[in-house]
Amino acid sequence: MKRLLLAALCCLFTFKSFCWGFYAHQKINYYATFLLPPEMLVLYKPNIDFITTHAVDPDKRRYISKNEAPRHFIDIDHYGKYPYDSLPHKWKDAVAKFGEDSLLKYGIVPWHVSVMLSRLTEAFKEKNFSKIMKNSTELGHYIADAHVPLHTNSNHNGQLTDQVGIHAFWESRVPELLADKEFDFFIGKADYISNPSDFIWARVLESANAADSVLTFEKELTKQFPSDEKYAFENRNGVLIRQYSSAFTIAYNKKLNGMIERRMRQAIYAVASFWYTAWVNAGQPDLRSISKQQFVAADSKEFEELDSQWQNSSGISGREE
């Protein structure tokens, strides 16, 4: 009877889940800033609040625009088995082989990272403050998504294995509970990436290779926890939600042997290194002259409209991340 009541209550409360979770995306962009050289910090550090806060803008847009969702994932298992040799890494070759509609259906995150890198490089060449900030922030988001195992697997929320909710559990619940207490995000410095396409595809393949562990370990651990110990009710922003319990979350993180911390650290390093690479490829422009610039009224209106539309959205992405 107790379990039936818990299940019934759970149906009353829902909340949106997001790629990496708002918390983790913001942490990744925040810590990436400190890996940059002084020549870039002169611009990035005064704007770290923007870079952190707006790290989640692509997720907000995903619930508004039908074109946004494919940029966050790639169901690479659709293309065979690891290392998925049938899928060309060059966009033109992939389109020629599978068609653009099919690629969009199964996700385009590694290709979109390359697009965003080009946009950021051009923004640096123009020394355009607004474009540098917005493209840096959003590039960080897509790179971080490529580091999430379930962003590279068609069983993206455990819907095929009776594990619905595991996506937000891995990328949101564990970091929110443990990152500030246990994770180490002091990494070193950004490096120049000579082949960004190869780099991001390597990260995607790492994520894909880890997806089975993410799913299998949760199933194994579930057998050790009664339902009333696996879940707990918590208040989130004034809403009562059914959540994975602290005990189950801690046990899962231990069973994964620090995987989530490692992927966050790798994402932080990758984000900073892509920012640095764009700056170098643009000719290492002097950023001091734009370091004190601010967003114009049109930018502020754009951010306000995105937030308003997201708050009022019904969620059209068609895929829970």
Backbone bond lengths (Angstrom), bond angles and torsions (degrees), N, CA, C in turn:
res aa  C-N    CA-C-N  psi(-1)  N-CA   C-N-CA  omega(-1)  CA-C   N-CA-C  phi
1 M - - - 1.461 - - 1.525 111.10 -
2 K 1.348 116.24 -41.83 1.456 121.18 179.43 1.520 110.80 -60.55
3 R 1.337 116.80 -42.21 1.451 120.29 -178.62 1.529 111.14 -69.26
4 L 1.331 117.22 -36.31 1.462 120.50 176.93 1.515 111.25 -63.82
5 L 1.330 116.32 -39.33 1.462 120.70 179.30 1.518 110.71 -65.88
6 L 1.331 116.13 -41.82 1.463 119.64 178.33 1.526 111.17 -62.16
7 A 1.329 116.08 -41.89 1.459 119.39 179.94 1.518 111.59 -65.16
8 A 1.327 116.12 -38.94 1.466 120.33 179.51 1.523 110.92 -65.73
9 L 1.327 115.73 -43.38 1.458 119.30 179.23 1.523 110.97 -63.30
10 C 1.326 115.55 -37.13 1.464 119.79 -178.47 1.519 111.43 -58.62
11 C 1.313 117.23 -35.86 1.459 121.52 -178.11 1.518 112.25 -67.63
12 L 1.326 116.75 -19.18 1.465 120.24 -177.93 1.511 112.61 -79.50
13 F 1.314 117.71 -19.52 1.456 120.71 -172.09 1.521 110.76 -124.49
14 T 1.302 115.98 125.67 1.457 121.23 177.21 1.506 109.14 -132.89
15 F 1.320 116.69 155.03 1.456 120.96 173.56 1.515 107.92 -150.66
16 K 1.320 116.99 152.88 1.449 121.53 -177.57 1.518 110.57 -71.74
17 S 1.317 116.04 141.04 1.467 120.71 173.14 1.517 108.02 -108.03
18 F 1.319 115.83 153.64 1.453 119.76 -172.09 1.526 110.17 -135.17
19 C 1.342 114.16 158.66 1.447 119.73 176.49 1.518 110.06 -58.45
20 W 1.326 118.11 124.53 1.463 125.58 -177.23 1.530 112.05 60.80
21 G 1.309 119.12 -8.71 1.454 119.94 -174.22 1.521 110.37 78.13
22 F 1.302 116.98 147.23 1.461 120.72 179.25 1.525 110.59 -56.15
23 Y 1.315 116.19 -44.44 1.459 121.42 -176.91 1.529 111.36 -57.13
24 A 1.332 117.02 -51.14 1.468 120.83 -174.45 1.523 111.81 -68.81
25 H 1.336 117.56 -42.29 1.458 119.71 177.56 1.526 111.14 -58.15
26 Q 1.306 115.99 -42.37 1.463 119.75 -178.95 1.525 111.12 -68.06
27 K 1.322 116.66 -38.66 1.466 120.08 177.17 1.531 111.08 -62.97
28 I 1.322 116.54 -41.83 1.460 120.94 -177.27 1.521 110.72 -63.12
29 N 1.328 117.26 -48.33 1.464 119.65 178.61 1.524 111.86 -64.91
30 Y 1.329 115.91 -38.51 1.470 120.26 -179.10 1.528 110.62 -60.95
31 Y 1.314 117.12 -53.29 1.461 120.34 -176.02 1.524 112.13 -71.37
32 A 1.333 117.55 -27.70 1.465 119.90 177.23 1.519 111.20 -61.36
33 T 1.316 116.73 -33.12 1.456 121.30 -179.04 1.528 111.60 -56.45
34 F 1.315 117.41 -38.00 1.462 121.44 -174.00 1.525 113.26 -79.58
35 L 1.328 117.35 -2.68 1.462 121.11 175.63 1.526 111.84 -90.58
36 L 1.328 116.68 -5.08 1.457 120.98 -175.11 1.524 111.84 -81.11
37 P 1.332 117.56 154.78 1.467 121.00 176.84 1.530 110.09 -72.12
38 P 1.331 118.04 161.76 1.477 121.33 -178.72 1.524 113.39 -54.67
39 E 1.334 117.15 -34.38 1.466 120.41 -178.68 1.528 112.26 -63.47
40 M 1.319 117.25 -23.98 1.464 121.08 177.17 1.521 111.68 -99.28
41 L 1.320 115.77 -32.40 1.474 119.77 179.36 1.522 111.65 -59.18
42 V 1.325 116.60 -28.87 1.460 120.63 -179.22 1.534 110.66 -58.84
43 L 1.329 117.36 -26.75 1.457 121.94 176.95 1.524 111.69 -99.31
44 Y 1.316 117.21 -42.65 1.461 121.04 -171.43 1.532 113.23 -74.92
45 K 1.323 117.70 -40.11 1.465 118.07 -175.94 1.527 112.81 -66.00
46 P 1.351 120.90 -42.75 1.464 118.91 177.28 1.535 112.91 -63.34
47 N 1.324 115.67 -18.78 1.463 120.40 -178.41 1.528 112.47 -111.00
48 I 1.330 116.00 21.92 1.462 119.51 -175.63 1.521 112.32 -66.05
49 D 1.325 117.33 -28.64 1.465 118.97 177.67 1.523 110.81 -65.02
50 F 1.332 116.37 -41.49 1.470 119.60 177.38 1.523 110.38 -65.52
51 I 1.331 116.85 -47.80 1.458 121.70 -177.88 1.521 111.13 -59.32
52 T 1.324 116.02 -34.31 1.462 120.85 178.94 1.518 111.65 -77.53
53 T 1.303 116.32 -54.63 1.465 120.93 -175.25 1.516 112.42 -61.62
54 H 1.320 117.05 -42.75 1.467 120.71 -174.69 1.523 113.01 -88.74
55 A 1.321 117.33 8.71 1.466 120.34 173.57 1.522 111.68 -59.45
56 V 1.315 117.66 -20.13 1.472 121.60 -175.88 1.517 112.60 -100.06
57 D 1.325 118.62 3.33 1.470 120.46 -178.77 1.537 112.67 -56.49
58 P 1.344 119.77 -42.39 1.473 117.99 178.39 1.525 112.79 -60.84
59 D 1.333 117.45 -33.35 1.468 119.07 176.35 1.516 111.15 -67.42
60 K 1.309 117.40 -39.82 1.466 120.15 177.10 1.530 110.02 -62.61
61 R 1.317 116.73 -41.08 1.460 121.08 -179.47 1.523 111.45 -66.88
62 R 1.330 115.85 -27.99 1.468 119.98 -178.91 1.524 112.16 -62.55
63 Y 1.316 116.38 -26.91 1.464 120.27 179.38 1.521 112.23 -89.86
64 I 1.325 116.75 3.19 1.464 121.37 -177.97 1.526 110.67 -118.08
65 S 1.325 116.69 -41.77 1.462 121.92 -174.63 1.528 111.29 -111.08
66 K 1.317 116.45 129.41 1.466 120.86 179.44 1.527 111.98 -69.11
67 N 1.346 116.98 -17.05 1.456 120.85 -178.60 1.531 112.68 -83.87
68 E 1.321 117.71 -9.76 1.457 120.79 -172.40 1.528 113.60 -82.25
69 A 1.310 117.38 -40.54 1.473 120.87 -170.64 1.520 114.31 -53.00
70 P 1.348 121.23 -45.45 1.477 120.07 -176.22 1.514 114.03 -60.72
71 R 1.338 117.95 -19.37 1.458 120.88 -178.10 1.529 112.91 -73.51
72 H 1.335 117.39 -9.66 1.464 121.55 -172.52 1.528 113.96 -101.48
73 F 1.320 118.49 -8.41 1.467 119.04 -172.80 1.524 110.34 -152.63
74 I 1.316 115.23 170.99 1.468 121.99 167.22 1.524 107.31 -150.44
75 D 1.319 116.36 117.88 1.468 121.02 176.34 1.522 107.97 -80.36
76 I 1.305 114.36 75.20 1.463 119.16 -169.86 1.525 112.42 -70.35
77 D 1.342 117.92 -20.61 1.455 120.18 177.27 1.534 111.64 -66.35
78 H 1.328 117.19 -15.22 1.466 121.10 174.95 1.537 110.53 -63.29
79 Y 1.320 116.62 -24.44 1.458 121.15 -174.31 1.532 113.06 -96.09
80 G 1.316 117.49 18.13 1.455 119.98 177.28 1.504 112.55 117.18
81 K 1.310 116.92 -140.25 1.452 122.52 -178.10 1.528 110.74 -119.66
82 Y 1.314 115.55 158.38 1.465 122.65 179.10 1.525 109.45 -52.33
83 P 1.332 117.74 133.48 1.470 130.81 6.50 1.529 114.85 -94.05
84 Y 1.333 117.71 24.79 1.470 122.71 171.94 1.534 112.05 57.76
85 D 1.323 114.49 52.08 1.458 120.69 -176.69 1.526 113.29 -66.90
86 S 1.333 116.93 -17.72 1.459 119.41 -178.23 1.527 112.64 -73.88
87 L 1.330 117.63 -13.49 1.463 121.77 -176.58 1.526 110.44 -98.78
88 P 1.337 118.07 111.45 1.475 120.08 177.21 1.524 110.89 -64.38
89 H 1.311 116.50 143.80 1.462 120.42 179.48 1.519 112.07 -86.91
90 K 1.313 117.97 -18.51 1.458 121.07 175.57 1.520 108.94 -84.82
91 W 1.333 116.20 131.71 1.459 121.67 -174.45 1.531 111.87 -57.38
92 K 1.320 118.13 -46.70 1.464 121.01 -178.33 1.526 111.20 -59.63
93 D 1.317 116.54 -41.33 1.462 120.43 -179.94 1.527 110.94 -69.02
94 A 1.327 116.66 -38.48 1.464 120.38 179.51 1.529 110.69 -66.77
95 V 1.330 116.80 -40.98 1.466 120.81 177.77 1.519 110.53 -63.82
96 A 1.320 116.31 -42.97 1.468 120.34 -179.99 1.528 111.25 -61.54
97 K 1.323 116.88 -34.17 1.466 120.73 -175.61 1.523 112.94 -86.20
98 F 1.346 117.04 -40.58 1.466 120.02 -172.58 1.528 114.53 -115.26
99 G 1.317 117.45 -17.80 1.457 120.02 -176.70 1.520 111.20 89.05
100 E 1.332 116.41 143.34 1.461 120.06 -175.96 1.527 112.76 -65.11
101 D 1.334 117.27 -38.82 1.467 120.12 -179.14 1.523 111.37 -61.22
102 S 1.321 116.30 -40.48 1.463 120.25 179.60 1.527 111.09 -67.63
103 L 1.320 116.70 -41.46 1.460 120.28 178.84 1.526 110.34 -61.95
104 L 1.321 116.61 -42.71 1.464 120.27 179.14 1.525 110.81 -64.33
105 K 1.305 117.03 -37.56 1.465 120.65 179.86 1.520 111.45 -60.63
106 Y 1.325 116.75 -39.26 1.463 120.47 -175.36 1.533 113.39 -101.21
107 G 1.326 117.31 6.27 1.457 120.85 171.20 1.510 114.18 98.87
108 I 1.341 114.99 148.25 1.471 120.29 -172.90 1.531 112.45 -134.72
109 V 1.308 119.36 24.31 1.465 120.14 -170.78 1.531 113.73 -55.00
110 P 1.331 122.20 -44.56 1.481 118.12 -177.67 1.527 112.42 -65.15
111 W 1.320 117.09 -35.94 1.469 119.86 178.49 1.531 110.55 -70.77
112 H 1.329 116.62 -36.62 1.459 118.40 -178.98 1.527 111.41 -70.17
113 V 1.320 117.58 -30.92 1.466 120.19 173.86 1.522 109.94 -58.65
114 S 1.331 117.16 -42.22 1.466 120.72 178.71 1.527 111.32 -64.61
115 V 1.324 117.05 -38.34 1.466 121.25 176.97 1.527 110.42 -61.98
116 M 1.324 115.82 -45.73 1.459 120.04 -178.39 1.524 111.51 -67.15
117 L 1.320 117.17 -34.37 1.461 120.41 176.77 1.529 110.16 -62.78
118 S 1.313 117.55 -42.07 1.468 121.36 178.26 1.525 110.77 -63.41
119 R 1.321 116.69 -41.32 1.468 120.47 179.26 1.525 110.93 -63.59
120 L 1.322 116.08 -41.29 1.462 119.09 179.90 1.524 110.83 -67.74
121 T 1.317 116.95 -39.63 1.466 120.48 177.79 1.528 110.55 -59.13
122 E 1.320 116.64 -45.24 1.471 120.82 178.69 1.524 110.78 -64.08
123 A 1.318 116.97 -38.46 1.467 120.57 178.97 1.525 110.76 -62.36
124 F 1.340 116.68 -39.81 1.471 120.36 176.51 1.531 110.67 -65.03
125 K 1.319 116.87 -41.52 1.466 119.92 179.40 1.533 110.62 -60.67
126 E 1.322 116.08 -37.93 1.468 121.31 179.94 1.526 111.97 -79.99
127 K 1.341 116.08 -13.97 1.471 121.82 -172.58 1.528 109.98 52.89
128 N 1.329 113.79 45.36 1.463 122.16 -178.49 1.520 108.84 -94.43
129 F 1.317 116.67 105.21 1.464 122.47 -174.82 1.521 112.25 -53.66
130 S 1.327 117.03 -51.53 1.461 121.20 -176.09 1.526 111.48 -61.15
131 K 1.330 117.03 -46.65 1.464 120.30 -179.12 1.527 112.06 -66.72
132 I 1.320 117.31 -37.50 1.466 120.34 178.38 1.523 110.17 -61.84
133 M 1.311 116.49 -47.33 1.460 120.64 -177.90 1.526 111.86 -65.47
134 K 1.328 116.43 -47.82 1.460 119.48 -176.71 1.526 111.72 -68.28
135 N 1.327 117.09 -43.10 1.466 119.23 -179.23 1.519 112.37 -71.08
136 S 1.329 117.88 -34.92 1.470 120.63 175.65 1.522 110.00 -62.12
137 T 1.306 115.34 -48.00 1.459 121.08 -176.49 1.521 111.65 -62.17
138 E 1.332 116.09 -44.29 1.462 119.20 -176.57 1.530 112.14 -78.67
139 L 1.321 117.35 -33.74 1.462 119.62 173.04 1.524 110.00 -57.89
140 G 1.329 116.60 -42.55 1.455 120.62 177.41 1.512 112.38 -56.97
141 H 1.322 116.24 -37.77 1.459 120.45 -179.08 1.533 111.75 -63.85
142 Y 1.330 116.37 -49.29 1.463 119.96 -176.42 1.525 111.94 -68.67
143 I 1.331 117.03 -36.08 1.463 119.63 175.76 1.520 110.13 -62.18
144 A 1.319 116.62 -44.39 1.468 120.57 178.90 1.521 110.83 -60.27
145 D 1.330 117.78 -41.71 1.461 120.66 179.49 1.526 111.85 -60.35
146 A 1.328 116.54 -36.44 1.462 120.20 -179.49 1.523 112.00 -65.44
147 H 1.320 117.58 -15.45 1.463 121.83 -179.65 1.533 112.90 -91.48
148 V 1.328 117.44 1.78 1.467 121.67 -178.45 1.529 109.63 -97.28
149 P 1.338 118.84 120.03 1.467 120.92 -176.81 1.528 114.39 -53.68
150 L 1.324 117.67 -43.53 1.460 119.35 -176.65 1.519 113.45 -77.93
151 H 1.340 117.63 -1.04 1.460 120.86 169.57 1.517 111.03 -84.82
152 T 1.332 116.31 -0.75 1.463 120.55 -178.98 1.525 111.20 -124.19
153 N 1.332 116.08 26.88 1.463 120.18 -174.40 1.522 109.64 -146.95
154 S 1.320 116.61 137.12 1.462 120.52 -177.99 1.528 112.27 -67.01
155 N 1.316 117.64 -22.54 1.473 121.58 174.19 1.527 108.23 -86.84
156 H 1.334 115.36 55.37 1.464 122.27 -165.67 1.515 114.61 -68.56
157 N 1.329 117.66 -20.91 1.467 119.56 177.60 1.517 111.23 -130.64
158 G 1.324 116.13 25.57 1.458 119.87 -179.81 1.517 113.70 67.60
159 Q 1.347 116.68 16.11 1.467 120.43 -175.51 1.529 112.33 -69.20
160 L 1.324 117.10 -18.76 1.461 120.65 -179.55 1.521 112.41 -92.70
161 T 1.315 117.48 -9.02 1.471 121.34 -174.47 1.531 112.34 -130.70
162 D 1.323 116.87 23.36 1.457 122.05 179.10 1.531 111.61 57.65
163 Q 1.338 115.74 43.00 1.460 121.77 178.93 1.531 111.27 -128.97
164 V 1.310 116.58 33.88 1.462 121.25 -176.60 1.532 110.11 -56.48
165 G 1.320 116.14 128.87 1.462 121.70 -178.27 1.509 113.26 108.84
166 I 1.339 117.26 -9.95 1.464 120.12 -175.92 1.526 111.75 -67.66
167 H 1.335 117.32 -26.84 1.464 120.06 -179.20 1.526 111.16 -60.97
168 A 1.315 115.49 -54.60 1.466 119.47 179.58 1.522 111.14 -67.74
169 F 1.331 116.90 -28.82 1.461 120.42 177.88 1.523 110.34 -61.34
170 W 1.339 116.71 -50.54 1.471 121.60 -177.08 1.518 111.14 -65.86
171 E 1.344 117.00 -48.77 1.460 119.46 -168.99 1.523 114.62 -94.10
172 S 1.330 117.63 -13.47 1.466 120.24 -178.68 1.523 112.81 -118.41
173 R 1.329 115.79 -56.81 1.459 119.82 -173.55 1.532 111.92 -62.62
174 V 1.324 117.21 -48.41 1.466 119.06 -177.68 1.526 111.75 -63.32
175 P 1.344 119.60 -50.33 1.475 118.63 178.58 1.528 113.23 -60.90
176 E 1.325 116.84 -41.69 1.462 118.92 -177.62 1.525 111.68 -63.48
177 L 1.324 116.37 -33.97 1.463 119.70 -178.19 1.525 112.38 -82.85
178 L 1.335 117.55 -34.40 1.463 119.64 -167.54 1.533 116.13 -116.66
179 A 1.322 118.47 -21.24 1.469 119.61 -170.36 1.519 112.72 -59.38
180 D 1.317 117.22 -50.39 1.467 119.61 -176.98 1.527 112.00 -64.98
181 K 1.305 117.13 -29.16 1.463 121.21 -176.22 1.528 113.12 -87.07
182 E 1.344 116.67 -36.00 1.457 119.04 -166.96 1.528 115.75 -126.26
183 F 1.330 118.54 -23.82 1.466 119.92 -173.49 1.527 111.04 -83.76
184 D 1.329 115.51 145.84 1.460 122.68 179.28 1.527 108.94 -108.44
185 F 1.329 116.44 114.77 1.458 120.92 -176.77 1.527 113.07 -111.04
186 F 1.312 117.45 14.29 1.463 120.58 175.97 1.523 107.86 -93.80
187 I 1.324 116.31 109.30 1.454 120.89 -162.35 1.524 113.80 -112.69
188 G 1.305 117.86 -40.94 1.461 119.34 -174.51 1.510 109.95 143.29
189 K 1.310 117.21 -119.78 1.467 119.62 -178.90 1.521 110.59 -142.32
190 A 1.327 114.86 160.55 1.457 120.78 177.46 1.527 110.74 -70.86
191 D 1.320 115.95 152.06 1.464 122.28 177.05 1.518 109.77 -123.04
192 Y 1.324 115.17 155.39 1.458 120.06 174.74 1.525 108.83 -75.01
193 I 1.332 116.61 133.78 1.461 121.87 -179.67 1.530 108.17 -103.66
194 S 1.310 116.58 113.37 1.461 120.34 -174.92 1.522 112.54 -73.34
195 N 1.328 116.95 -29.60 1.463 120.30 178.21 1.525 108.66 -133.64
196 P 1.330 118.36 85.70 1.477 121.80 -176.16 1.527 113.61 -59.71
197 S 1.334 117.32 -35.21 1.455 119.43 -179.98 1.525 110.95 -63.84
198 D 1.328 117.05 -48.24 1.466 120.14 177.62 1.515 110.92 -60.57
199 F 1.334 116.31 -38.92 1.466 121.05 -178.30 1.525 110.79 -61.65
200 I 1.340 117.91 -50.31 1.460 119.45 -175.04 1.526 111.41 -71.71
201 W 1.332 117.39 -32.71 1.457 119.08 175.49 1.526 111.55 -66.41
202 A 1.306 116.97 -34.58 1.471 119.96 176.29 1.516 110.78 -63.54
203 R 1.338 116.55 -39.54 1.458 120.31 178.63 1.532 110.73 -66.88
204 V 1.329 116.27 -39.13 1.461 120.77 178.48 1.531 110.24 -62.79
205 L 1.326 116.97 -42.99 1.464 120.53 179.91 1.529 111.09 -66.39
206 E 1.331 116.95 -36.56 1.468 119.87 174.53 1.523 110.58 -61.16
207 S 1.319 115.72 -44.23 1.462 120.16 179.48 1.523 110.75 -62.01
208 A 1.325 116.18 -45.80 1.458 120.61 -179.30 1.522 111.21 -61.45
209 N 1.314 116.54 -37.95 1.458 121.47 -178.70 1.526 111.91 -69.48
210 A 1.325 116.58 -22.58 1.465 120.82 -178.15 1.526 112.97 -93.02
211 A 1.331 117.76 -10.04 1.467 120.54 -173.84 1.528 112.19 -60.36
212 D 1.325 118.00 -40.28 1.460 120.34 -179.60 1.517 111.87 -60.57
213 S 1.330 117.48 -40.29 1.466 121.21 179.34 1.527 110.49 -64.70
214 V 1.332 116.79 -41.20 1.463 121.26 179.34 1.518 110.37 -56.54
215 L 1.325 116.71 -43.07 1.461 121.69 -177.42 1.523 111.94 -80.11
216 T 1.324 117.05 -45.62 1.464 121.44 -175.12 1.521 111.84 -65.44
217 F 1.325 117.36 -43.70 1.456 120.32 -177.79 1.528 111.94 -66.06
218 E 1.325 117.11 -34.27 1.466 119.12 177.13 1.519 110.50 -66.11
219 K 1.324 117.26 -40.63 1.467 121.19 178.55 1.529 110.68 -64.22
220 E 1.320 116.40 -43.19 1.468 119.73 -179.96 1.517 111.17 -63.58
221 L 1.310 116.57 -41.36 1.459 120.53 -178.45 1.520 111.25 -70.31
222 T 1.321 117.12 -33.72 1.466 121.44 179.90 1.521 110.97 -59.69
223 K 1.317 117.10 -33.75 1.466 120.73 179.24 1.525 111.91 -64.95
224 Q 1.333 117.01 -20.96 1.465 120.92 -177.61 1.524 112.67 -94.12
225 F 1.342 117.30 -9.10 1.460 121.54 -175.74 1.524 110.96 -119.22
226 P 1.338 118.40 122.36 1.460 119.74 169.86 1.533 109.36 -60.28
227 S 1.329 117.22 154.02 1.462 120.84 -175.97 1.518 112.65 -56.90
228 D 1.351 116.98 -37.93 1.467 118.95 -177.85 1.527 112.49 -76.17
229 E 1.349 117.49 -5.21 1.458 121.42 173.28 1.530 111.65 -105.94
230 K 1.320 115.96 -23.21 1.465 119.91 178.10 1.524 110.59 -73.46
231 Y 1.331 117.07 -34.96 1.461 122.14 -177.40 1.516 111.29 -116.79
232 A 1.316 114.37 157.80 1.473 121.42 175.68 1.522 107.58 -148.56
233 F 1.317 116.62 157.55 1.457 120.97 176.39 1.513 109.55 -97.26
234 E 1.327 115.75 131.48 1.456 121.04 -179.87 1.521 110.07 -134.57
235 N 1.332 114.91 154.43 1.454 120.76 178.13 1.520 109.10 -91.09
236 R 1.338 117.06 120.75 1.466 121.30 178.66 1.523 107.59 -123.91
237 N 1.337 114.55 111.73 1.466 120.65 179.38 1.524 111.87 53.20
238 G 1.314 115.43 41.23 1.450 120.28 176.22 1.517 114.67 82.53
239 V 1.339 117.02 4.88 1.461 121.13 -179.88 1.527 108.90 -118.26
240 L 1.328 116.41 131.88 1.461 120.67 178.78 1.523 108.87 -80.71
241 I 1.334 116.99 123.21 1.459 120.78 -179.41 1.516 110.77 -127.40
242 R 1.309 114.72 152.30 1.463 121.07 173.09 1.514 106.93 -85.69
243 Q 1.312 117.20 124.97 1.451 122.93 -171.41 1.521 109.69 -133.51
244 Y 1.341 115.88 153.99 1.464 118.66 171.86 1.521 108.40 -61.57
245 S 1.298 116.92 135.29 1.467 121.31 -176.86 1.517 110.87 -67.25
246 S 1.323 115.47 159.70 1.464 120.13 177.69 1.521 111.05 -61.14
247 A 1.318 116.57 -40.67 1.465 120.37 -178.30 1.527 111.27 -63.23
248 F 1.335 116.51 -43.90 1.461 120.21 -179.94 1.527 110.40 -67.60
249 T 1.323 116.34 -39.01 1.466 121.10 -179.34 1.521 111.13 -63.87
250 I 1.307 116.88 -44.68 1.463 121.54 179.40 1.525 110.67 -64.42
251 A 1.336 116.00 -42.07 1.467 120.58 179.63 1.532 111.10 -64.90
252 Y 1.331 116.55 -38.76 1.464 121.06 179.91 1.524 110.63 -66.56
253 N 1.310 117.05 -44.29 1.459 120.48 178.48 1.529 111.09 -60.77
254 K 1.322 116.54 -39.35 1.463 120.84 178.09 1.525 110.79 -66.15
255 K 1.320 116.70 -40.31 1.465 120.97 -179.28 1.529 111.11 -66.40
256 L 1.332 116.30 -32.87 1.472 121.30 177.38 1.530 111.83 -76.69
257 N 1.329 116.64 -6.73 1.462 122.14 177.43 1.527 112.63 57.17
258 G 1.342 115.90 43.34 1.461 120.27 174.87 1.514 115.30 80.06
259 M 1.330 118.59 16.26 1.463 121.08 -177.39 1.519 112.60 -56.87
260 I 1.327 117.51 -42.98 1.460 120.42 -174.58 1.527 110.44 -67.88
261 E 1.313 117.22 -41.05 1.462 120.24 175.30 1.528 110.52 -61.29
262 R 1.330 117.21 -43.87 1.471 120.43 -179.74 1.521 111.12 -61.68
263 R 1.331 116.82 -43.58 1.465 119.21 -178.67 1.521 111.19 -68.04
264 M 1.324 117.95 -35.25 1.461 120.02 175.90 1.520 110.75 -66.19
265 R 1.331 117.06 -42.96 1.463 120.75 178.55 1.533 110.30 -62.31
266 Q 1.329 117.00 -43.91 1.449 120.55 179.17 1.526 111.10 -64.11
267 A 1.334 116.21 -36.46 1.466 120.11 178.51 1.524 110.80 -66.75
268 I 1.316 117.28 -42.22 1.472 121.38 178.33 1.527 110.36 -59.17
269 Y 1.332 115.68 -47.77 1.458 120.53 179.25 1.528 110.80 -61.88
270 A 1.324 117.19 -43.63 1.458 121.00 -178.20 1.522 111.57 -64.93
271 V 1.328 117.27 -43.57 1.461 120.70 -179.85 1.526 110.40 -59.97
272 A 1.323 116.71 -50.19 1.467 120.49 -179.61 1.526 111.03 -61.79
273 S 1.314 117.03 -39.62 1.464 120.60 -178.00 1.526 111.70 -69.74
274 F 1.317 118.00 -34.84 1.462 120.17 175.64 1.530 110.43 -68.96
275 W 1.329 118.23 -41.39 1.469 120.24 175.09 1.536 110.23 -57.51
276 Y 1.328 114.58 -47.42 1.460 120.25 -178.31 1.534 110.98 -63.69
277 T 1.326 116.68 -41.12 1.457 121.34 179.80 1.528 111.20 -62.47
278 A 1.325 116.48 -42.20 1.468 120.22 178.38 1.527 110.82 -61.51
279 W 1.320 115.95 -41.81 1.467 120.85 -179.82 1.538 111.23 -64.86
280 V 1.329 116.34 -44.38 1.465 120.55 178.70 1.522 110.50 -63.83
281 N 1.339 116.85 -44.82 1.460 120.31 -178.78 1.534 112.48 -65.82
282 A 1.332 115.54 -21.44 1.469 120.08 177.75 1.521 111.91 -85.43
283 G 1.332 117.05 -0.63 1.457 120.63 179.13 1.517 113.78 97.72
284 Q 1.335 117.27 16.10 1.465 122.58 179.00 1.539 111.92 53.06
285 P 1.322 117.09 56.16 1.469 119.58 -178.70 1.524 111.80 -61.96
286 D 1.328 116.07 149.14 1.463 122.24 176.80 1.526 107.85 -72.59
287 L 1.320 116.97 117.47 1.459 121.61 -175.05 1.528 112.98 -95.05
288 R 1.314 116.76 -1.55 1.464 118.85 -177.76 1.516 112.03 -63.18
289 S 1.325 116.48 -33.99 1.461 119.73 -175.69 1.521 113.36 -68.93
290 I 1.352 117.19 -19.11 1.466 119.63 179.37 1.529 112.27 -113.55
291 S 1.334 116.65 5.13 1.465 120.28 -173.41 1.527 113.69 -66.29
292 K 1.329 116.37 -22.09 1.469 119.31 -178.81 1.526 112.50 -106.08
293 Q 1.313 116.11 7.16 1.459 118.84 177.15 1.522 110.64 -69.80
294 Q 1.316 115.61 160.25 1.455 121.42 178.90 1.521 108.92 -129.59
295 F 1.313 115.86 164.61 1.457 120.51 177.67 1.523 109.51 -69.22
296 V 1.317 115.61 142.78 1.461 120.88 178.98 1.520 109.09 -82.51
297 A 1.326 116.04 172.44 1.462 121.57 -175.93 1.531 111.81 -58.44
298 A 1.327 116.69 -37.23 1.469 119.90 -179.60 1.521 111.60 -63.89
299 D 1.320 116.45 -36.88 1.465 120.33 177.02 1.527 110.49 -64.55
300 S 1.321 115.70 -47.80 1.464 120.35 -179.19 1.526 110.92 -59.38
301 K 1.331 116.32 -40.37 1.464 120.44 178.31 1.522 110.92 -64.14
302 E 1.334 116.24 -39.57 1.471 121.15 178.25 1.525 111.00 -60.70
303 F 1.335 116.90 -45.13 1.461 120.77 179.98 1.529 111.13 -65.20
304 E 1.317 116.26 -41.40 1.467 121.03 -179.93 1.525 111.08 -64.44
305 E 1.323 116.41 -41.03 1.461 120.15 -179.45 1.529 111.06 -67.45
306 L 1.328 116.88 -40.07 1.459 119.90 177.70 1.519 110.58 -60.94
307 D 1.318 116.14 -46.02 1.462 120.07 -178.81 1.525 110.68 -64.26
308 S 1.311 116.69 -41.74 1.461 120.70 -179.61 1.525 111.04 -65.07
309 Q 1.331 117.08 -44.94 1.459 120.60 179.56 1.520 111.43 -63.82
310 W 1.333 115.42 -38.93 1.468 119.13 179.00 1.527 111.02 -65.61
311 Q 1.327 116.56 -44.13 1.460 120.54 -179.77 1.524 111.39 -60.20
312 N 1.333 116.06 -32.31 1.460 120.77 -176.52 1.527 113.55 -97.74
313 S 1.339 116.29 2.03 1.454 119.68 -174.70 1.522 111.06 -76.25
314 S 1.329 115.14 156.52 1.459 121.03 176.17 1.516 111.47 -102.21
315 G 1.348 115.76 -1.42 1.467 119.82 177.47 1.507 111.70 85.67
316 I 1.333 118.93 94.41 1.457 121.11 -176.20 1.514 112.15 -109.89
317 S 1.318 117.36 8.15 1.461 119.18 -172.86 1.519 112.72 -65.41
318 G 1.338 116.92 -26.57 1.450 119.76 179.46 1.517 113.48 77.24
319 R 1.312 117.09 3.57 1.447 120.05 -178.43 1.509 108.69 -153.30
320 E 1.316 116.73 123.45 1.462 120.74 176.77 1.510 109.14 -78.94
321 E 1.308 116.59 127.32 1.476 121.59 177.82 1.511 109.35 -114.39
